[in-house]
Amino acid sequence: MPKHPAELTLILSAMPSEILLIQRHLTKPVAGVLAGFPYKTGLLGGRPVVTTVTGVGVTNGAMVAALFIHHFKPSEVVVSGTGSRLNPRIRTGDTVISLRTIHHAAGSLTDGGMVYRKVRGPLAGQMTHYQFTPDPRLLKIAKAAIPGYVAEPVTANGETYRPTVLTGVVSASDMFGVNASKIADLRAKLAPDIMEMESAAIAQVCGQLKTPHIVFRAGSNLTQPDPGAAYRLLGQKAAHAAARWTVYFAGQLALAATGAAASSVKRSAK
């Protein structure tokens, strides 16, 4: 596969345990290293992709996203992984397609909780927002793909069920666990479904570099002050769910690209 195919999707996950589940499905895999960061390219459901781990947290997410976007110049970025379940409607393994991805630590912490605000950007006179929306085309493809997707059953929290894929809100910061007052403040002001640690920073980088993006996060444990034990119990179940959906979505991107190419050929033939 060429190093820089005309159409290339960059897939980012925070943890090796998340990205390896996706890389197992690659055909024609080729390993490489960029500035010390290992990656794999290949075909995923017929879509040329480059896959890598960002590490945990906003700085790691932004650093790796910017580096790989600059080098590979992908057509789009897909963020795939897990997050804690802040909204009770989300079960372990349910995968959220983010409609809004929010920095939930951007602003001022007051006695009344967070006051969210824009911050000064890297360019003169630029102010950057604390929330970001996915690329409309990618969101349209993802939403259209939901009815045809069949998730694998999950056994978690005392029940067995087939998880769903649904749209929602994702928030992120470097906080792994949060207390009850922060949870209440988040719910009241942002109403997120999933809380995690990288996607908002990656979304901000994508916006700055004018690269379309979309975020997929599968719910693991409930959001709580000390989630370590619960995450170890449920995190890999969520990782499998997110990876399975991401592999399916890559196939849908390949189909969309084929359809667009066919339409272009028909138009040029007229």
C-alpha positions as CSV (number, residue, x, y, z in Angstrom):
1,M,0.0,0.0,0.0
2,P,1.4,3.5,-0.8
3,K,2.6,5.5,2.1
4,H,0.1,8.3,1.5
5,P,-2.9,6.9,-0.4
6,A,-5.3,9.6,-1.7
7,E,-7.9,8.5,0.8
8,L,-6.7,7.5,4.2
9,T,-8.4,7.3,7.6
10,L,-6.4,7.9,10.8
11,I,-7.7,5.8,13.7
12,L,-6.6,6.8,17.2
13,S,-7.1,5.0,20.5
14,A,-5.7,5.9,23.9
15,M,-4.7,2.4,25.0
16,P,-2.8,-0.5,23.3
17,S,-5.6,-2.7,24.5
18,E,-8.1,-0.6,22.4
19,I,-6.1,-0.3,19.2
20,L,-4.9,-3.9,19.0
21,L,-8.5,-5.0,18.7
22,I,-8.8,-2.9,15.6
23,Q,-5.4,-3.8,14.2
24,R,-6.2,-7.5,14.3
25,H,-8.7,-6.9,11.5
26,L,-6.1,-5.2,9.2
27,T,-5.3,-6.8,5.8
28,K,-1.9,-6.1,4.3
29,P,-0.7,-4.7,7.6
30,V,2.6,-2.8,7.6
31,A,4.3,-1.6,10.8
32,G,6.1,1.7,11.1
33,V,7.4,4.2,13.5
34,L,6.9,8.0,13.4
35,A,9.0,10.2,15.7
36,G,9.2,7.2,18.1
37,F,5.5,6.3,17.9
38,P,4.7,2.9,16.5
39,Y,1.8,2.6,14.1
40,K,0.3,0.1,11.6
41,T,-1.2,0.8,8.2
42,G,-3.3,-1.5,6.1
43,L,-6.8,-2.0,4.8
44,L,-9.8,-2.1,7.3
45,G,-13.0,-3.3,5.6
46,G,-11.4,-2.2,2.3
47,R,-10.5,1.3,3.7
48,P,-6.9,2.4,3.8
49,V,-6.1,3.3,7.4
50,V,-3.2,4.2,9.7
51,T,-3.7,3.2,13.3
52,T,-1.8,4.3,16.4
53,V,-2.0,4.8,20.2
54,T,-2.1,8.3,21.6
55,G,-1.6,7.5,25.3
56,V,-3.9,8.8,28.0
57,G,-4.8,12.4,28.5
58,V,-5.3,15.7,26.7
59,T,-1.6,16.4,26.0
60,N,-0.8,12.9,24.7
61,G,-4.0,12.9,22.6
62,A,-3.3,16.3,21.0
63,M,0.4,15.6,20.5
64,V,0.0,12.3,18.6
65,A,-3.0,13.6,16.6
66,A,-1.1,16.7,15.4
67,L,2.0,14.7,14.5
68,F,0.1,12.0,12.5
69,I,-2.2,14.5,10.8
70,H,0.7,16.6,9.7
71,H,2.6,13.5,8.4
72,F,-0.1,11.4,6.9
73,K,-2.6,14.1,5.9
74,P,-5.6,11.8,6.4
75,S,-9.0,12.4,4.9
76,E,-10.5,12.0,8.3
77,V,-9.7,11.1,11.9
78,V,-11.7,8.5,13.9
79,V,-11.3,8.4,17.7
80,S,-12.2,5.0,19.0
81,G,-12.1,3.8,22.6
82,T,-13.9,3.7,25.9
83,G,-15.2,6.0,28.6
84,S,-17.0,6.0,31.9
85,R,-20.8,6.0,31.8
86,L,-22.0,9.3,33.2
87,N,-25.6,9.0,31.8
88,P,-27.6,6.1,33.3
89,R,-29.1,5.3,29.8
90,I,-25.6,4.1,28.7
91,R,-24.8,0.4,29.5
92,T,-21.4,-1.2,29.4
93,G,-20.7,-1.8,25.7
94,D,-23.1,0.8,24.3
95,T,-21.2,2.9,21.8
96,V,-21.8,6.6,21.6
97,I,-21.3,8.5,18.4
98,S,-20.4,12.0,19.8
99,L,-22.6,14.9,18.6
100,R,-20.7,17.2,20.9
101,T,-17.2,16.6,22.3
102,I,-16.5,18.9,25.2
103,H,-13.5,20.0,27.3
104,H,-15.1,19.8,30.8
105,A,-12.2,21.5,32.5
106,A,-12.0,24.6,30.3
107,G,-12.9,27.7,32.2
108,S,-13.1,28.7,35.8
109,L,-13.9,26.5,38.8
110,T,-16.2,28.6,41.1
111,D,-18.2,27.9,44.2
112,G,-21.1,27.2,41.9
113,G,-19.1,24.7,39.8
114,M,-17.5,25.2,36.4
115,V,-18.0,28.3,34.3
116,Y,-17.1,27.3,30.8
117,R,-15.5,29.7,28.4
118,K,-13.4,29.9,25.2
119,V,-9.6,30.2,25.6
120,R,-7.0,32.0,23.6
121,G,-5.8,30.1,20.6
122,P,-2.4,29.8,19.0
123,L,-3.0,32.4,16.3
124,A,-3.2,36.1,16.9
125,G,-6.7,37.1,17.9
126,Q,-8.0,33.5,17.9
127,M,-10.2,32.2,20.5
128,T,-10.9,28.4,20.6
129,H,-14.1,26.9,21.8
130,Y,-14.4,24.2,24.5
131,Q,-16.8,22.0,22.5
132,F,-16.6,20.5,19.0
133,T,-18.9,18.8,16.6
134,P,-18.1,16.0,14.2
135,D,-17.8,16.3,10.5
136,P,-21.4,16.3,9.0
137,R,-20.5,13.8,6.3
138,L,-18.9,11.3,8.7
139,L,-21.8,11.7,11.1
140,K,-24.3,11.0,8.3
141,I,-22.4,7.8,7.3
142,A,-22.2,6.7,10.9
143,K,-25.9,7.3,11.6
144,A,-27.0,5.6,8.4
145,A,-24.8,2.6,9.4
146,I,-26.5,1.9,12.7
147,P,-29.6,0.0,11.5
148,G,-27.4,-2.6,9.6
149,Y,-25.0,-3.1,12.5
150,V,-25.3,-6.1,14.8
151,A,-23.3,-5.9,18.0
152,E,-21.9,-8.9,19.9
153,P,-23.7,-9.7,23.2
154,V,-22.1,-8.4,26.4
155,T,-22.4,-9.9,29.9
156,A,-21.8,-7.1,32.4
157,N,-23.3,-5.8,35.6
158,G,-25.3,-8.9,36.2
159,E,-27.1,-9.2,32.8
160,T,-26.5,-10.3,29.2
161,Y,-27.7,-8.1,26.4
162,R,-26.8,-6.9,22.9
163,P,-25.4,-3.3,23.3
164,T,-26.5,-0.5,21.0
165,V,-24.9,2.3,19.0
166,L,-26.4,5.7,19.6
167,T,-25.7,9.4,19.3
168,G,-24.8,11.4,22.4
169,V,-22.4,13.8,24.1
170,V,-18.8,13.0,25.2
171,S,-16.8,15.1,27.6
172,A,-13.0,14.9,28.4
173,S,-10.3,16.2,30.6
174,D,-7.3,14.7,32.5
175,M,-9.5,13.6,35.4
176,F,-9.8,9.8,35.5
177,G,-12.2,9.9,38.5
178,V,-14.5,12.7,39.7
179,N,-16.5,13.2,42.9
180,A,-20.3,13.4,43.3
181,S,-20.3,17.2,43.1
182,K,-18.4,17.2,39.8
183,I,-20.7,14.6,38.4
184,A,-23.7,16.7,39.3
185,D,-22.2,19.8,37.8
186,L,-21.4,17.9,34.6
187,R,-24.9,16.6,34.3
188,A,-26.5,19.9,35.0
189,K,-24.4,22.0,32.6
190,L,-23.2,19.7,29.8
191,A,-25.5,16.5,30.0
192,P,-22.7,14.2,28.8
193,D,-23.3,10.5,28.2
194,I,-19.6,9.5,28.4
195,M,-16.6,10.9,30.2
196,E,-13.1,10.2,29.1
197,M,-9.6,11.9,28.7
198,E,-8.6,12.5,25.1
199,S,-11.3,13.2,22.5
200,A,-11.9,16.9,23.1
201,A,-8.2,17.7,22.7
202,I,-8.0,15.5,19.5
203,A,-11.2,17.2,18.2
204,Q,-9.6,20.6,18.8
205,V,-6.5,19.6,16.9
206,C,-8.6,18.4,14.0
207,G,-10.5,21.6,13.9
208,Q,-7.3,23.7,13.9
209,L,-5.8,21.6,11.2
210,K,-9.0,21.5,9.2
211,T,-9.3,17.7,9.3
212,P,-12.7,16.0,9.5
213,H,-13.2,13.9,12.6
214,I,-15.7,11.7,14.5
215,V,-15.6,10.2,18.0
216,F,-16.8,6.8,19.0
217,R,-16.7,5.9,22.7
218,A,-18.1,2.7,24.3
219,G,-19.2,2.8,27.9
220,S,-17.2,0.9,30.5
221,N,-17.7,1.5,34.2
222,L,-19.9,4.1,35.9
223,T,-18.3,7.5,36.4
224,Q,-17.0,7.6,40.0
225,P,-14.3,9.0,42.2
226,D,-12.0,5.9,42.1
227,P,-12.8,3.9,39.0
228,G,-9.7,1.7,38.8
229,A,-11.2,-1.6,39.9
230,A,-14.4,-1.1,37.9
231,Y,-12.5,-0.1,34.8
232,R,-10.3,-3.2,35.1
233,L,-13.4,-5.3,35.2
234,L,-15.4,-3.6,32.4
235,G,-12.9,-1.7,30.3
236,Q,-12.0,-4.5,27.9
237,K,-15.6,-5.4,27.3
238,A,-16.2,-1.7,26.2
239,A,-13.0,-1.8,24.2
240,H,-14.2,-4.8,22.2
241,A,-17.5,-3.1,21.5
242,A,-15.9,0.2,20.3
243,A,-13.4,-1.7,18.1
244,R,-16.1,-3.8,16.5
245,W,-18.1,-0.8,15.6
246,T,-15.1,1.1,14.3
247,V,-14.2,-1.8,12.0
248,Y,-17.7,-1.9,10.7
249,F,-17.6,1.9,10.2
250,A,-14.4,1.7,8.2
251,G,-16.2,-0.7,5.9
252,Q,-19.0,1.9,5.5
253,L,-16.4,4.5,4.6
254,A,-15.0,2.2,1.9
255,L,-18.5,1.7,0.5
256,A,-19.1,5.5,0.6
257,A,-15.8,6.2,-1.2
258,T,-16.7,3.6,-3.9
259,G,-20.1,5.1,-4.4
260,A,-18.7,8.6,-4.7
261,A,-16.1,7.4,-7.2
262,A,-18.8,5.7,-9.3
263,S,-20.9,8.8,-9.3
264,S,-17.9,10.9,-10.4
265,V,-17.3,8.5,-13.3
266,K,-21.0,8.7,-14.4
267,R,-20.9,12.5,-14.3
268,S,-17.7,12.7,-16.3
269,A,-19.1,10.3,-18.9
270,K,-22.1,12.5,-19.6
